[in-house]
Amino acid sequence: MKLSSLNAISPVDGRYRNKVEDLSAYFSEFALIKYRVLVEIEYFIALCELPLPQLDGIDTSLYPELRSIYENFSEEDATAIKEIEKVTNHDVKAVEYFIKEKFDILNLAAYKEFIHFGLTSQDINNTAVPLSIKDALEKSYIPVLEEVIEKLSSLAEDWKDIPMLARTHGQPASPTRLGKEISVFVTRLTQQCEVLKSVPDAAKFGGATGNYNAHKIAYPKTDWKAFGTHFVEDILKLHHSFPTTQIEHYDHMAALFDAMKRINTIIIDLDRDIWTYISMDYFKQKIKKGEVGSSAMPHKVNPIDFENSEGNLGIANAVFEHLSAKLPLSRLQRDLTDSTVLRNIGVPFGHTLIGFHATLKGLSKLLLNADKLAADLENNWAVVAEAIQTILRREGYPNPYEALKGLTRTNQKIDEQVIADFIDTLEVSEAIKNELKVISPSNYTGI
């Protein structure tokens, strides 16, 4: 059966494929093979540039043709490599043999034993995978995250003067402003985005057990450590991890996934808050003609975008958690558990982007119900008790907290008149009473 959105096992490749399709350029099997080819080609060119004595005579005008092997990499090329893998039963060796065939076509057969010279598979995997993650972050993930931040910043500005009843422990609390509450998420996401960007894109490159054994035995006078750092940092634009075992230690990658997990957690927090505000009728939602909110209840307009986001970000975090906890662990100098785990990096990226897009969609549908916010404030005059007792403290009034506690911790309804009557009983000047009577739930909102 041909793979389609209807028969795919994962919703990332099925129901939600149109939201994450660009990730296939970084995390598909095709993408992994292409990045491996890129590393092998650039490594060969770097050996030519060193130069190794046997490569000193290569015509540099051939470099564009060599680079075209990965720049013009096609599905047919990837299929050819998979056919070779059926024989080798080794994915990276299949890439080497594929490139050797290309060298034959380019009349470079005399040099093809310098493809993969002195390397182990992990020198290719542990550079190809960080490259793919780096590109996915820069081209797919960060632009959408910044779109979320920009949308929230815009809403925070639009609603900066909208007073709102705060709730702590679910109970009415000192009033705030809706825009300020949204700006809290802007600040949190912006700070964590900077943390994420600061994590190095680390790569291992050092031969079979990380010591350049094969390189040194063949060319003992060459500074292979300097060469490896130059190759990784100047050519591939990654951070060179050294020393390592046979594999990258993945500590930086774990930090990256932990940062992505924190960002998702912040957006889940946002999703739940907006969901709650909708349930409180602080927001209405734009209605799209033809849409159905419930198969049984015609009136319903559900906050499904925020629920969708929360669910997908939760799945993403579960996988990110496993990646960050598992990848830094490897028995002695190398075991293979990282290999299969790394193939799943696209899964939490996919669910994360699905979540981001769902949050964006939900935010774009919000309609402020200012009357409901105003009504909640008007129905909760008890929240100005903090303001009154604070001014009374300033004036040296005896036991002001207890006086307000006695007024407000009863079952009677506290409204504007009750507060005004209480103020009139206070033994303070008329100027202070007037100052207190100006305070209301809608203007007691701080800075």
Beta strands, then each sheet from edge to edge (+ up, - down):
strand 1: 163-168
strand 2: 171-177
strand 3: 202-204
strand 4: 239-241
strand 5: 283-285
strand 6: 366-368
sheet 1: 1+ 2-
sheet 2: 3+ 4+
sheet 3: 5+ 6-
end
